[in-house]
Structure formats: C-alpha cells, structure tokens
Amino acid sequence: MPTSTLVLILLLIGAAAFYLGYRRSKSLAAEAGRKLHSRPVYHGSYALSWTLVPSLFVLAAWLLAAPVLIATEIRSEFPEGVLAETGLTEDLAYGMVESIGAGLRLLPDDERATISASSQIATLKPLLEARGMPVASSSADFMIPLAIQRNRLEAISHTAMTVVVLVLALAGAAWAYRSIAVRLRARNGVEAVVRNGLIVCSSIAILTTAGIVFSMLFETIDFFSRVSPANFFFGTVWEPRFAAAGSGGAEGQFGLIPLLAGTLYIAGVAMAVAVPVGLYAAIYMAEYATRTTRSVVKPLLEVLAGIPTIVYGFFALVTVGPFLRDLSGQLAGLVTGEYTSFIQAQSVLTAGLVMGIMLIPFVSSLSDDIITSVPRSLRDGSLGLGATRSETIKRVIMPAALPGIVSALLLTASRAIGETMIVVLAAGVAANLTLDPFEAMTTVTVKIVNQLTGDLEFTSPQTLVAFALGMTLFVITLCLNIFALYIVRKYREQYE
C-alpha cells in the first residue's frame, strides 16, 4: 500500500471517528437530560485527535527511521576489501545497490528468480537496459544479493508500518469513543492538542536553525583540525588544489580574505544602487503618488522580485557587461585615442549594478509598507503646525519608520550577501583581492558551490572548507541581525 493511500485511509478513519464522537455526545446529552461540559464539535474533535495524532506521529517517525536503519544494515554487509579493490566509496556503492534494487522490482517474477539464483551483473544488465534503466559499469556481483535483501527489508518495514499505524488509529478512535461522556472535558483536551501543535510549529524555525548550525559545525571543526584557522581567516590567497588531481599531495591555500572582500564589495555596490533608488521610490509611492499611479508603479516594481536570478545573470553577462566594456573603450578612445577597455565584462561593477536592480523591489516594497503604516495623525499634526510635506517626511515620518526601514535594509543586505548566480555570470569565479571595481572578483557563496560540486567525499580540506565558509556567512548574518536589533531598539526608544 503506498504511503499516500495509507494517509488517505487515516483521514477517512479520523473523519468517521469525528462523526461518531459528535453523534455519541449528542445522544448522551439527550439521554441524560444534562448539559454537556463541551460542545459536541469538541467531542468529535477529541475523537479525531486521538485517531490522527498518534498514528501520524508514528508514521512520520517510521518513515524517517526505517531508511536509516535499513541503510546501516546493508552497509554492514559490504564485503571487506571489495570496495578498496574496486575504488568505490561506501556511499557510491550503496547508491548502486539502491539502483539495482529499484530495477529488480520492475522485473517479472521468473526473471527476478533467475537473477537471484545467478547473482551476476552480466545477466541483470541487459534486462534492465531493455527497460530503460542503465546499470553503472562499476557495479559488482556482490551488489545483487544486497539489493534483494534491501528490497525484502523495505517490504517488511512497509508492511509492519501499515499494520501498526492502522491498528494505532483504530485503537485511538475506539478509546476516544468509549471515553466520551457528558462531563468529559473534551474542549480542554482539544485545546491542549492545538496548543502543542502551535508550539511545535513555532519551534520549527529554532530547530531548523540549530540543525543547520550543528550540521556545519562538526564539519567546520574537522576542517580546522586539518588547516590552521590563522591561515584560513588571515590568508590572502585562495588556491584549494585537490591532492587527487596530481598536485603531489599538496592541499593548496585557503585564504578567506579574497572571498570575504569580494562578497562585501559586490554587496556594497549592490546596496549603493538599491537603497537610494528603492527608498526614494518608496517615499514617492507612499507620500506623493496618486492612487492611480501607485496602483500601476508598485506592481511594476514588484515584478522585478519575481524574475529568477539566473535571468539577471544572463542579462548581466549578455547586456550589461559588454555594454560597460564597450563604453569604457569608447571613453578611453576619446581621451587617449586608443580603444582600450578598462572595465572588464565580468567585474564587481557589473555584478553590483545588476544585483542592485534585483534588490530594488525588496527595499521599495518593504519600505513603502512601513512608511504607509505610520499613523495619519502624525502627518496631519506636522502639516497643521506649518511644516512642508518634505519637512514632514524628513522630520516626522522617516524617524517613525526608521526601525522598520532598518529591518528592510537588513533583509536586503542578507539577500545580497547570499546571492550566487548573478555573481557567477557577472563577476566570475576568480578569487582576486583588489579595490578596483572594474576587475573580476568572486564571493563566498560561489566558492561553496564550486567546492561541493560533483560526487565528493567529505574527507579532505578541499570539500570541508565549504562548511567553514558557510559557518562564516552564518556568523556574518548573525552579527548583522544583532547590529540591526540594536539600531531598531535605540531609535524606537528615542522616538517613543
């Protein structure tokens, strides 16, 4: 039975439990001639909660734990020394076992029995390729019994899960039905379930952040056990050579400064473009534009936020970069008489300009909402005292909206620091350390992608450095949040 079908059956059982609980509570009230402690809908919800909450919790836990336990069991069955002889990693070998197992499920029973008896890849390969499932050339004969065992374990696990979950749902429904009474505090129980559900939902963000931090932290510690933190944080050269690529075992240099400088430089140029344009656009839409103009201009600005970043990257690569290069060549020709471009097509300026255009909707839309939320009485009071509209905006509205605008700018800065595709296409991947905005640089996020691209094991500094870079970005973002919170509280206290 597919998992989706099982969930549908659970929902049907829950609906039946709700209906039966609702009817039983009304009949008990009529028979006893007394008023129920809780309304019948709460009794139905009480039965629904006892039916769905335990069964869905067990279902989710089973779906998460079963693949891990099966994978551990199969990995423990790998023959000793075979992986070293074939040159396969454990993860890659297990992936082949999964692929072979998926292919075996497509075969008829007679062909599956033949494969089980022979356990030879040479026999299995043409059967799967005839059904459009290619088999890796590095697959070995020992993988077939493991694939068969994995399929068997999955089938047993799924059958047991189905039985346990259905029995638990029916038992919960029966328990709730028998528990329904005139004085049952069903409302309290239902509200407790809802309250706990809200607590779980509100904890997801915290747990997700903690999971991200810990997933990076241990790998970062492993990286710093291999590479000196001083060389990482204060190094000015980024050259992570892979030892397997013929470098004689050299690990290269992992200097963070060129990447961090490129990240902050490009983000700074983008903010220099986005903040003035977006903020002035927000002021115009909130304070000067008519209702008709606002209804047209604001949606047009927000359309920019829906454009994929890869499209901005192509725009920078095909249009903005060549335009700046040709423009610089023409300016140099007017001054020196020689057509020499001093702006590269891939440069900090190109990436910053295009990224700034992308960030304009973040600044303008958020700032506009914040400015329009300032009470109308403040505007009327300032204008009534004789202040002009511009003085009212500068002396009253902007100070009142400043905490929210700071938060909007923080969100924009975080978006700029985390951008990847525009930087790859518009600024390149060269880890240069320069102050010239007309030259190419790169960012931390680009190098994270580069270091984790491909089928790699996290056993060398060249791949582990991606986690150190990610942790560095996390700390930078955390510091930005702390600083923004300080600014918001400071100005909010002054204004209040």
FIGULUM-992313 format. One record per residue: x, y, z of N, C-alpha, C in turn; residue number from 1. Coordinates in steps of 0.2 Angstrom, whole numbers. Example, Ala and Ser with C-alpha at 12.3 -4.5 7.8 and 13.67 -1.06 7.14 Angstrom:
  n_east  n_north   n_up  ca_east  ca_north  ca_up  c_east  c_north   c_up  resi
      66      -28     39       62       -22     39      66      -16     39     1
      64      -11     35       68        -5     36      64        0     39     2
//
This chain:
  n_east  n_north   n_up  ca_east  ca_north  ca_up  c_east  c_north   c_up  resi
       4       -6      0        0         0      0       4        6      0     1
       4       11     -5        8        17     -5       6       21      1     2
      11       25      3       10        29      9       5       34      8     3
       4       37      2       -2        42      1      -8       39      2     4
      -9       32      0      -15        29      2     -16       28      9     5
     -11       26     12      -11        25     20     -14       31     23     6
     -11       37     21      -13        43     24     -20       45     23     7
     -22       43     17      -30        44     15     -34       40     19     8
     -32       34     20      -36        29     25     -36       32     32     9
     -31       35     34      -31        38     41     -35       44     41    10
     -35       48     36      -40        53     36     -47       51     36    11
     -49       46     32      -56        43     32     -57       40     39    12
     -53       37     42      -54        34     49     -55       40     54    13
     -51       45     53      -52        51     58     -59       55     56    14
     -61       55     50      -67        58     49     -73       54     52    15
     -72       47     51      -78        43     54     -78       44     62    16
     -72       44     65      -71        45     72     -74       52     74    17
     -73       57     70      -76        63     72     -84       63     72    18
     -87       60     67      -94        59     66     -97       55     72    19
     -94       49     73      -96        45     78     -96       49     85    20
     -90       52     86      -90        56     93     -95       61     93    21
     -96       65     88     -101        70     88    -108       67     89    22
    -110       62     86     -116        59     87    -117       56     94    23
    -112       53     96     -112        50    103    -113       55    109    24
    -110       61    108     -110        66    113    -117       69    113    25
    -120       70    107     -127        72    107    -132       67    110    26
    -131       61    108     -136        56    111    -135       55    118    27
    -129       56    121     -128        55    128    -131       61    132    28
    -131       67    129     -134        73    132    -142       72    132    29
    -144       70    126     -152        69    126    -154       64    131    30
    -150       58    132     -152        53    136    -152       55    144    31
    -146       59    145     -145        61    152    -149       67    154    32
    -151       71    149     -155        77    151    -151       82    154    33
    -145       82    153     -140        86    156    -136       90    151    34
    -133       96    152     -129       100    148    -122       97    147    35
    -120       96    141     -113        94    140    -108       99    143    36
    -102       96    146      -97       101    148     -94      104    142    37
     -93      101    136      -91       104    130     -96      103    124    38
     -95      107    119     -100       106    114     -98      100    110    39
    -103       97    106     -102        91    103     -97       91     98    40
     -95       97     95      -90        98     90     -83       96     93    41
     -83       98    100      -76        97    103     -76       89    105    42
     -81       86    106      -81        79    107     -79       75    100    43
     -81       77     95      -79        75     88     -72       76     87    44
     -70       82     89      -63        84     88     -58       80     93    45
     -61       78     98      -57        74    103     -56       67    100    46
     -61       64     97      -60        58     94     -55       58     88    47
     -56       64     84      -52        65     79     -44       65     81    48
     -43       69     86      -36        70     89     -33       63     91    49
     -37       59     94      -34        53     97     -33       48     91    50
     -37       49     85      -36        45     80     -30       47     75    51
     -29       53     74      -24        55     69     -17       57     72    52
     -17       60     78      -11        62     81      -6       57     82    53
      -8       52     86       -3        46     87      -1       42     81    54
      -6       41     77       -4        37     71       0       41     66    55
      -1       47     65        3        51     60      10       52     63    56
      10       53     70       17        54     73      21       47     72    57
      18       42     73       22        35     72      23       34     65    58
      19       36     60       20        36     53      26       40     51    59
      26       46     53       32        51     52      39       48     55    60
      38       46     61       44        43     64      47       37     60    61
      42       33     58       44        26     55      47       28     48    62
      44       33     44       47        35     38      54       38     38    63
      55       41     44       62        44     45      67       39     47    64
      65       34     51       70        30     54      71       24     50    65
      66       21     47       67        15     43      72       15     38    66
      73       20     33       78        20     28      85       21     32    67
      86       24     37       92        24     40      94       18     43    68
      90       14     46       91         8     49      93        2     44    69
      89        3     38       90        -2     33      97        0     29    70
      98        6     28      105         8     25     111        5     30    71
     110        6     36      115         4     41     116       -4     41    72
     111       -7     40      111       -15     40     114      -17     33    73
     112      -14     28      115       -16     21     123      -14     21    74
     124       -8     23      131        -6     23     136      -11     27    75
     133      -13     33      137       -18     37     138      -24     33    76
     134      -26     28      135       -32     24     140      -31     18    77
     143      -25     17      148       -25     12     154      -29     13    78
     156      -33      8      162       -37      9     168      -33     10    79
     172      -36     15      178       -32     17     183      -32     11    80
     186      -26     10      191       -26      5     189      -25     -2    81
     182      -27     -4      180       -26    -10     179      -19    -13    82
     177      -15     -8      176        -8    -10     183       -5    -12    83
     188       -6     -8      195        -4     -9     198       -6    -16    84
     196      -13    -18      199       -15    -24     195      -12    -30    85
     189      -11    -29      185        -8    -35     186        0    -35    86
     188        3    -30      189        10    -30     183       14    -28    87
     177       10    -26      171        14    -25     171       16    -17    88
     167       22    -16      166        24     -9     160       20     -7    89
     159       20      0      153        17      3     147       20      0    90
     146       27      0      140        30     -2     139       28     -9    91
     144       28    -14      143        27    -21     140       19    -21    92
     143       15    -18      141         8    -18     134        7    -16    93
     132       10    -10      126        10     -8     121       13    -13    94
     123       18    -16      118        21    -22     117       16    -27    95
     122       12    -29      122         7    -34     117        1    -32    96
     118        0    -26      113        -6    -23     106       -3    -23    97
     105        3    -21       98         6    -22      95        6    -29    98
     100        7    -34       98         7    -41      96        0    -43    99
     100       -4    -41       99       -11    -43      92      -14    -40   100
      91      -12    -34       85       -14    -31      79      -11    -34   101
      79       -5    -36       74        -2    -40      72       -6    -46   102
      78       -8    -50       77       -11    -56      74      -18    -55   103
      76      -22    -50       74       -28    -48      66      -28    -47   104
      64      -23    -44       56       -23    -43      52      -22    -49   105
      56      -20    -55       52       -19    -61      52      -26    -65   106
      56      -31    -63       56       -37    -67      51      -42    -65   107
      49      -46    -70       44       -51    -68      47      -56    -63   108
      42      -60    -60       45       -65    -55      50      -70    -58   109
      48      -72    -64       53       -78    -66      60      -75    -68   110
      60      -69    -71       67       -66    -72      70      -64    -65   111
      66      -61    -60       69       -60    -54      72      -66    -50   112
      69      -72    -51       71       -78    -48      78      -80    -52   113
      78      -79    -58       84       -81    -62      90      -76    -59   114
      89      -70    -59       94       -65    -56      96      -67    -49   115
      91      -69    -45       93       -71    -38      97      -77    -38   116
      96      -82    -42      100       -88    -42     107      -87    -45   117
     108      -83    -50      114       -82    -53     118      -76    -50   118
     115      -71    -47      118       -65    -44     124      -63    -48   119
     123      -62    -55      128       -59    -59     125      -53    -63   120
     129      -48    -62      128       -41    -66     127      -42    -73   121
     131      -47    -76      131       -48    -83     124      -50    -85   122
     121      -54    -81      114       -57    -83     109      -51    -81   123
     110      -47    -76      105       -42    -75     105      -36    -79   124
     111      -34    -81      112       -28    -85     108      -27    -91   125
     107      -33    -96      103       -32   -102      96      -32   -100   126
      94      -35    -95       87       -35    -93      84      -28    -91   127
      89      -24    -87       87       -18    -85      88      -13    -91   128
      93      -13    -95       94        -8   -100      88       -9   -105   129
      85      -15   -106       80       -16   -111      74      -12   -108   130
      73      -11   -101       68        -7    -99      70        0    -97   131
      75        3   -100       77        10   -100      80       11    -93   132
      83        7    -89       87         8    -83      94        6    -84   133
      98       10    -86      106         8    -87     109        6    -80   134
     113        2    -80      117         0    -74     124        2    -75   135
     127        5    -69      133         8    -69     138        2    -71   136
     143        4    -75      149        -1    -77     153       -3    -71   137
     153        1    -66      157        -2    -60     153       -6    -55   138
     147       -8    -57      143       -12    -52     146      -19    -52   139
     145      -22    -46      149       -28    -45     143      -34    -43   140
     145      -40    -44      140       -46    -42     138      -46    -35   141
     142      -43    -30      140       -44    -23     134      -39    -22   142
     133      -34    -26      128       -29    -25     121      -32    -26   143
     120      -38    -30      113       -40    -31     110      -44    -25   144
     114      -48    -21      111       -51    -15     109      -45    -10   145
     113      -40    -10      112       -34     -5     106      -31     -8   146
     105      -30    -14       99       -26    -17      93      -30    -15   147
      93      -37    -16       87       -41    -14      86      -41     -7   148
      91      -41     -3       90       -40      4      87      -34      6   149
      89      -28      3       86       -22      4      79      -21      2   150
      77      -24     -3       70       -24     -5      66      -28      0   151
      69      -34      2       65       -38      7      64      -34     13   152
      69      -31     16       69       -27     22      64      -21     21   153
      64      -18     15       59       -12     14      52      -15     14   154
      51      -21     11       44       -23     11      42      -25     18   155
      46      -28     22       44       -30     29      43      -24     33   156
      47      -19     32       46       -12     36      39       -9     34   157
      38       -9     27       32        -5     25      26       -9     27   158
      26      -16     27       20       -19     29      19      -19     37   159
      24      -19     41       24       -18     48      21      -11     49   160
      24       -6     46       22         1     47      14        2     46   161
      12       -1     40        5        -1     38       0       -4     44   162
       2      -10     46       -2       -13     51      -2       -9     58   163
       4       -7     60        5        -3     66       1        3     66   164
       2        7     61       -2        13     60      -9       13     60   165
     -12        8     56      -19         7     56     -22        4     63   166
     -18        0     66      -20        -3     72     -20        3     78   167
     -15        7     77      -15        13     82     -21       18     81   168
     -22       19     74      -28        24     73     -34       21     75   169
     -36       14     74      -42        11     76     -42       11     84   170
     -37        9     87      -37         9     94     -38       16     97   171
     -35       21     94      -36        28     97     -43       30     96   172
     -46       28     90      -53        30     89     -58       27     94   173
     -57       20     95      -61        16    100     -60       19    107   174
     -54       21    109      -53        24    115     -56       30    116   175
     -56       34    111      -59        41    112     -67       40    112   176
     -69       35    108      -77        34    108     -79       32    114   177
     -76       27    118      -78        25    124     -77       30    130   178
     -72       35    129      -71        40    134     -76       45    134   179
     -80       46    128      -85        52    128     -90       51    133   180
     -91       56    137      -96        56    142     -99       63    143   181
    -104       64    147     -107        71    147    -103       76    150   182
     -99       74    155      -94        78    159     -87       78    156   183
     -86       75    151      -79        74    148     -77       81    146   184
     -71       83    148      -68        90    146     -65       89    140   185
     -69       88    135      -66        87    128     -63       94    125   186
     -66       99    127      -63       106    124     -56      107    127   187
     -55      105    133      -48       106    136     -43      102    133   188
     -45       95    131      -41        91    128     -39       93    121   189
     -44       96    117      -43        98    110     -39      104    110   190
     -40      109    115      -36       115    115     -29      113    117   191
     -28      108    121      -21       106    123     -17      104    116   192
     -21      100    112      -18        97    106     -16      103    101   193
     -21      108    101      -20       113     96     -14      118     99   194
     -14      119    106       -8       122    109      -1      119    107   195
      -1      113    109        5       109    107       7      109    100   196
       2      109     96        4       109     88       6      116     87   197
       4      121     90        7       128     88      14      129     91   198
      15      126     97       22       126    100      27      122     95   199
      24      116     92       29       113     88      30      117     81   200
      25      120     79       26       124     73      30      130     74   201
      30      133     80       34       139     82      41      137     83   202
      42      131     85       49       128     86      53      126     80   203
      49      125     74       52       123     68      58      127     66   204
      57      134     67       62       139     65      68      138     69   205
      67      137     75       73       137     80      76      130     79   206
      72      125     78       76       118     77      79      118     70   207
      76      121     65       80       121     59      86      125     59   208
      86      131     63       92       135     63      98      131     67   209
      95      127     73      100       123     76     103      117     72   210
      98      114     68      101       109     64     106      111     59   211
     105      117     56      109       120     51     116      121     54   212
     116      124     60      122       126     63     126      120     65   213
     123      115     68      126       109     70     129      105     64   214
     125      105     59      127       101     53     133      104     50   215
     134      111     51      140       114     48     146      114     53   216
     144      114     60      149       115     65     154      109     65   217
     151      103     65      156        97     66     161       97     60   218
     158       98     54      162        98     48     167      104     48   219
     165      109     51      170       115     51     175      113     56   220
     174      110     62      179       108     67     184      103     63   221
     181       99     59      185        94     56     190       98     51   222
     187      103     48      192       107     43     197      110     47   223
     196      113     53      201       117     56     206      112     60   224
     204      106     60      209       101     63     214       99     58   225
     213      101     51      217       100     46     221      106     43   226
     217      112     44      220       118     41     220      123     47   227
     225      127     48      226       132     53     221      137     52   228
     217      139     58      212       144     57     216      151     55   229
     222      152     57      225       158     55     226      158     48   230
     228      153     45      229       153     38     222      154     34   231
     217      152     37      210       152     34     208      159     35   232
     208      162     41      205       169     42     209      175     40   233
     216      174     39      220       179     38     224      178     31   234
     223      172     28      226       171     22     223      175     16   235
     228      177     11      226       182      6     226      178     -1   236
     227      171     -1      227       168     -7     222      162     -7   237
     218      161    -12      213       156    -12     215      151    -18   238
     218      145    -16      220       141    -21     220      134    -18   239
     213      131    -18      212       124    -15     214      119    -20   240
     220      117    -20      221       111    -25     219      105    -22   241
     216      101    -26      214        94    -24     220       89    -25   242
     222       85    -19      228        81    -19     227       76    -25   243
     221       74    -26      220        68    -31     221       71    -38   244
     222       77    -39      222        80    -46     229       81    -48   245
     234       77    -45      241        77    -47     245       83    -44   246
     243       85    -38      246        90    -35     252       88    -30   247
     253       82    -30      259        79    -26     257       79    -19   248
     250       79    -17      248        78    -10     247       85     -7   249
     249       91    -11      248        97     -8     240       99     -8   250
     239      103     -2      232       104     -1     230      111     -3   251
     235      115     -5      233       122     -8     233      127     -2   252
     230      133     -3      229       138      1     222      140      2   253
     220      141      8      213       143      9     212      149     12   254
     214      155      9      213       161     12     206      164     11   255
     203      166     16      196       168     16     196      176     14   256
     201      180     15      201       187     14     198      188      7   257
     201      185      1      199       187     -5     191      186     -6   258
     189      180     -4      182       179     -4     177      183      0   259
     180      185      6      176       189     10     176      196      7   260
     181      199      5      182       205      2     177      206     -4   261
     177      201     -9      173       201    -14     166      201    -13   262
     164      197     -7      157       197     -5     154      203     -3   263
     158      206      2      156       213      4     157      218     -1   264
     162      218     -5      162       223    -11     156      223    -15   265
     155      217    -18      149       217    -23     142      218    -19   266
     142      216    -13      136       218     -9     135      225     -8   267
     141      228     -7      141       235     -5     139      239    -12   268
     142      237    -17      140       241    -24     132      240    -25   269
     130      234    -24      123       232    -25     118      236    -20   270
     120      237    -14      116       241     -9     117      248    -11   271
     122      251    -13      123       258    -15     118      259    -21   272
     117      254    -25      112       255    -31     105      255    -28   273
     103      249    -24       97       248    -22      94      252    -17   274
      98      254    -12       95       258     -6      92      265     -9   275
      96      269    -12       93       276    -14      87      275    -18   276
      88      271    -24       83       270    -28      76      267    -25   277
      77      262    -21       72       259    -18      68      263    -13   278
      72      267     -9       70       271     -4      66      277     -6   279
      69      280    -11       66       286    -14      59      284    -18   280
      60      278    -21       53       275    -24      48      274    -19   281
      50      271    -13       45       270     -8      42      277     -5   282
      46      282     -4       44       288     -2      39      291     -7   283
      41      291    -13       36       294    -19      30      290    -19   284
      30      283    -19       24       280    -19      19      281    -13   285
      22      282     -7       19       282     -1      16      289      0   286
      20      295     -2       18       301      0      16      306     -6   287
      19      305    -12       17       309    -17      13      306    -23   288
      13      300    -24       10       297    -30       2      297    -28   289
      -2      298    -34       -9       297    -33     -11      290    -33   290
     -17      288    -31      -19       281    -30     -18      278    -37   291
     -20      281    -42      -19       278    -49     -12      276    -51   292
      -7      281    -49        0       280    -51       3      274    -46   293
       1      274    -40        3       269    -36       1      262    -38   294
      -5      262    -40       -8       255    -42      -4      253    -48   295
      -1      257    -52        2       255    -58      10      254    -56   296
      13      258    -53       20       258    -52      22      253    -47   297
      19      252    -41       21       247    -36      21      240    -39   298
      15      238    -43       16       231    -46      21      230    -51   299
      23      236    -55       28       235    -59      35      234    -56   300
      36      238    -50       42       237    -47      43      230    -44   301
      37      227    -41       37       221    -38      38      215    -43   302
      37      216    -49       38       211    -55      45      209    -55   303
      50      214    -53       57       213    -53      59      207    -48   304
      55      207    -42       56       202    -37      55      195    -40   305
      50      194    -45       48       188    -47      53      185    -53   306
      58      189    -55       62       187    -60      67      182    -57   307
      68      176    -60       74       172    -57      81      175    -58   308
      85      173    -53       91       176    -53      96      174    -59   309
      94      168    -61       98       166    -67      97      171    -73   310
      91      173    -73       89       178    -79      93      185    -78   311
      93      187    -72       98       193    -71     105      191    -72   312
     107      185    -71      114       183    -73     115      184    -80   313
     110      181    -84      111       181    -91     111      188    -94   314
     107      193    -91      106       200    -93     113      203    -91   315
     116      202    -86      122       205    -84     128      202    -89   316
     128      196    -91      133       193    -95     132      195   -102   317
     126      195   -105      125       197   -112     124      204   -113   318
     121      208   -108      120       215   -110     124      220   -106   319
     124      220    -99      127       225    -95     134      224    -95   320
     137      218    -95      144       218    -95     147      220   -102   321
     145      218   -107      148       220   -114     146      228   -115   322
     141      230   -112      139       237   -113     145      242   -109   323
     146      240   -103      151       243    -99     158      243   -102   324
     160      237   -104      166       236   -108     167      240   -114   325
     162      240   -118      162       245   -124     162      252   -122   326
     158      254   -117      158       261   -115     164      263   -113   327
     168      259   -109      174       261   -106     179      261   -112   328
     179      257   -117      183       258   -123     182      264   -127   329
     176      266   -127      175       272   -131     177      278   -127   330
     176      278   -120      179       284   -116     186      284   -117   331
     189      278   -116      197       278   -117     199      281   -124   332
     195      279   -129      197       281   -136     196      289   -136   333
     191      292   -133      191       299   -133     196      303   -130   334
     199      300   -124      204       303   -120     211      302   -123   335
     212      295   -124      219       294   -126     220      292   -134   336
     214      291   -137      215       290   -144     216      282   -146   337
     216      278   -140      216       271   -141     210      268   -138   338
     208      263   -142      202       259   -139     204      254   -135   339
     204      256   -128      206       251   -123     201      251   -118   340
     198      245   -117      193       244   -111     196      244   -105   341
     194      248   -100      197       247    -93     192      244    -88   342
     186      243    -91      181       239    -87     180      232    -90   343
     181      227    -86      180       220    -89     173      218    -89   344
     171      214    -94      164       212    -95     162      209    -88   345
     166      205    -85      164       202    -79     168      206    -73   346
     165      209    -69      168       214    -65     163      215    -59   347
     166      218    -53      162       220    -47     157      225    -49   348
     158      229    -54      153       234    -55     147      231    -59   349
     149      227    -64      143       223    -67     139      219    -62   350
     142      215    -58      138       211    -53     134      216    -49   351
     137      221    -46      134       225    -41     128      229    -44   352
     129      232    -51      123       235    -54     117      231    -55   353
     118      225    -58      113       220    -59     110      218    -53   354
     114      216    -48      111       214    -41     107      220    -38   355
     110      226    -39      106       231    -36      99      232    -39   356
      99      231    -46       92       231    -49      88      226    -46   357
      90      220    -45       86       215    -42      84      216    -35   358
      88      220    -31       86       221    -24      81      227    -23   359
      80      231    -29       76       237    -28      69      235    -25   360
      66      230    -28       59       228    -25      59      227    -18   361
      64      224    -15       65       222     -8      65      228     -4   362
      69      233     -6       69       240     -2      63      244     -3   363
      60      244     -9       55       249    -11      48      246     -8   364
      47      240     -9       40       237     -7      40      237      1   365
      45      234      4       45       234     12      45      241     15   366
      49      246     12       49       252     15      43      256     13   367
      40      255      8       33       258      6      28      255     11   368
      28      249     13       23       246     18      24      249     25   369
      31      250     26       32       253     33      30      260     33   370
      32      264     28       30       271     28      23      272     28   371
      19      269     25       12       269     25       8      267     31   372
      12      263     35        9       261     42      10      266     47   373
      14      272     46       15       277     51       8      280     51   374
       6      282     58       -1       284     59      -2      291     55   375
      -8      292     52      -10       298     48     -10      304     53   376
     -11      303     59      -12       309     64      -5      312     64   377
       1      309     63        7       312     64       8      316     58   378
       6      314     52        6       318     46       2      325     47   379
      -4      324     49       -9       329     49      -6      334     54   380
      -4      332     60       -1       336     65       5      340     63   381
       9      337     59       15       341     57      13      346     51   382
       9      344     47        6       349     42       2      354     45   383
      -1      353     50       -5       358     54      -1      363     57   384
       5      361     59        9       366     63      13      370     58   385
      12      369     51       15       373     46      21      370     43   386
      23      364     44       28       361     41      26      359     34   387
      31      359     29       30       357     22      30      350     22   388
      28      347     16       27       340     15      34      337     16   389
      39      340     13       46       337     13      49      337     20   390
      47      343     24       50       343     31      46      338     35   391
      40      337     34       36       331     37      39      325     36   392
      41      323     30       44       317     28      50      316     32   393
      54      321     32       61       321     34      61      321     42   394
      57      325     45       57       326     52      52      321     56   395
      47      319     53       42       315     57      41      308     54   396
      40      307     48       38       301     45      44      296     45   397
      50      299     42       56       294     42      58      292     49   398
      59      297     54       61       294     61      56      289     63   399
      49      290     62       45       285     65      45      278     61   400
      47      278     55       48       272     51      55      269     51   401
      59      273     54       66       271     54      68      264     56   402
      65      261     62       66       254     64      64      249     59   403
      58      250     56       56       246     50      60      246     44   404
      63      252     42       67       253     37      74      249     38   405
      76      250     44       82       246     45      82      239     44   406
      76      236     47       75       229     46      74      227     38   407
      71      232     34       71       230     27      78      230     24   408
      82      235     26       89       235     23      93      229     25   409
      92      227     31       95       221     34      93      215     29   410
      87      214     28       84       209     24      88      209     17   411
      88      216     14       91       217      8      98      215      8   412
     102      217     13      109       215     14     110      208     14   413
     106      204     18      107       197     18     106      194     11   414
     101      196      8       99       194      1     105      195     -4   415
     109      201     -3      114       202     -7     120      198     -5   416
     121      197      1      127       193      3     126      185      1   417
     120      183      1      119       176     -1     118      175     -9   418
     118      180    -13      117       179    -20     123      175    -23   419
     121      170    -28      126       166    -31     126      167    -39   420
     120      166    -42      120       165    -49     122      172    -53   421
     120      177    -50      122       184    -53     130      184    -53   422
     133      183    -47      140       183    -46     144      179    -51   423
     141      173    -52      145       168    -56     145      170    -63   424
     140      173    -66      139       175    -73     142      182    -74   425
     141      187    -69      143       194    -70     150      196    -67   426
     152      192    -62      159       194    -58     164      188    -59   427
     162      182    -61      167       177    -62     168      173    -56   428
     173      169    -57      175       164    -51     182      165    -49   429
     185      170    -51      192       172    -49     192      175    -42   430
     196      172    -38      197       174    -31     202      180    -31   431
     201      186    -33      206       191    -33     205      195    -27   432
     210      199    -25      210       203    -20     212      210    -23   433
     207      215    -24      208       221    -27     203      226    -25   434
     205      232    -25      200       238    -24     197      241    -30   435
     199      238    -36      197       241    -42     190      238    -44   436
     185      242    -44      178       239    -46     177      237    -53   437
     182      238    -57      182       236    -64     185      230    -66   438
     187      226    -60      190       220    -61     186      214    -58   439
     187      208    -60      183       202    -58     185      200    -51   440
     180      199    -47      181       196    -40     175      190    -39   441
     175      187    -34      170       182    -33     168      182    -25   442
     163      178    -23      161       178    -17     161      171    -13   443
     159      171     -7      160       165     -3     155      160     -6   444
     149      162     -7      144       158    -10     146      154    -16   445
     149      158    -20      151       154    -27     156      149    -25   446
     161      150    -21      166       145    -19     163      139    -15   447
     158      140    -11      154       135     -8     151      130    -13   448
     148      133    -19      146       129    -24     151      125    -28   449
     157      129    -29      162       126    -33     165      120    -29   450
     166      120    -22      169       115    -18     165      109    -17   451
     158      110    -18      154       104    -16     151      102    -23   452
     153      104    -29      150       101    -35     154       95    -37   453
     149       90    -38      152        83    -40     151       78    -35   454
     153       72    -36      152        67    -31     158       66    -27   455
     158       70    -21      164        71    -17     163       68    -10   456
     168       65     -7      168        63      0     170       69      4   457
     167       70     10      169        75     14     175       72     19   458
     181       71     15      187        68     19     193       72     17   459
     192       78     14      198        82     13     197       89     14   460
     202       93     15      200       100     16     197      104     11   461
     198      101      4      195       105     -1     188      105     -1   462
     185      100      2      177        99      2     175      102      9   463
     179      100     14      177       103     21     177      110     21   464
     181      114     17      181       121     18     174      124     16   465
     170      121     12      164       124     11     160      125     17   466
     160      120     22      157       121     28     160      127     32   467
     166      128     32      169       133     36     167      140     32   468
     166      140     26      164       146     23     156      147     24   469
     152      142     25      145       143     26     145      145     34   470
     149      142     38      148       145     45     151      152     46   471
     155      154     41      157       161     41     152      166     39   472
     148      164     34      142       168     32     137      168     37   473
     136      162     41      131       162     46     133      167     51   474
     139      167     53      141       172     59     140      179     56   475
     142      181     50      141       187     47     134      190     48   476
     130      185     45      122       187     45     120      188     53   477
     122      184     57      120       184     64     123      191     67   478
     129      193     65      131       200     68     127      205     65   479
     125      205     58      121       210     55     114      210     59   480
     111      204     61      105       204     64     105      208     71   481
     111      206     75      112       209     81     113      217     81   482
     117      219     76      118       226     75     111      229     73   483
     107      226     69      101       229     67      96      230     73   484
      96      224     77       92       224     83      93      230     87   485
     100      231     88      102       237     92     100      243     90   486
     101      244     83       99       251     80      91      252     81   487
      87      246     79       80       247     80      78      249     87   488
      81      246     92       79       247     99      81      254    101   489
      87      256     98       89       263    100      84      268     98   490
      83      268     91       79       273     88      72      273     90   491
      69      267     92       62       266     94      62      269    101   492
      66      268    105       66       271    112      66      279    111   493
      71      281    107       71       289    106      65      292    103   494
      61      288     99       55       291     96      50      290    101   495
      49      285    104       44       284    109      44      288    115   496
//
